[in-house]
Structures are given as structure tokens and as C-alpha cells.
Amino acid sequence: MSSAALDMADELLVSDRLLSVIASIRDDMRSDDSDSFIRRMLFPNDITPFYARELSNSYGWTLMFKMRGIDWI
């Protein structure tokens, strides 16, 4: 999301909404046990904010996680 056209209150609301969306994605990944050979998300996992001046002052959230599975060849 670019902060060029938003004031600080709008940025806070957008950031809160983005955090809710990425937390929902993380929760869905944690609860997905459709394939017993893949552990969708291992702990620890992190949701971290980012801010990039190079990208027109873009900001948002990043989800970092690990997966483990069995490879059948």
C-alpha cells in the first residue's frame, strides 16, 4: 500500500485491516490439515511490518513461516 495519498489516520486503519487479513491467512494455514503428509505451518512464525521508501513509501505486513512435508519420488 502506498502512503502518498493517505493521512496518518487512514494509514492506521489500512494497516490494521492488512494485519487482520494476514492474521486470518495464517490461521487458515494453521488449521489446514487436508494433507496428512504436509505440516502446513511450523512454529515459530512471524508477522512483521515493512516500509519501503524505494517503492513510493509502500508499507504492509509480511508473514514468515516454514513448512515440512514428505516427498514421494
Steps between C-alpha positions, in 0.01 A plus 500: 500500500639840412469772761528789251127585497400405857519692825622335822153392617430334164839328512421364846162363388647340187788351696261352757288348222809355328614348830156340548513352149848352539415364847194332348718344228738370768212352700362328188842353423536374857162327495541344152556129550373383161827317429637292787849489344548876515524709813379828356652730756767443757577720795641754539336712237516875483281780373723803456431848366694641207549847361675570169582854396631366168150380412320834533495474880322164489417322823329181610555171681709191423428145620809281547453128564644152435331193355598135536387212283583156364617476139385186319718436195 
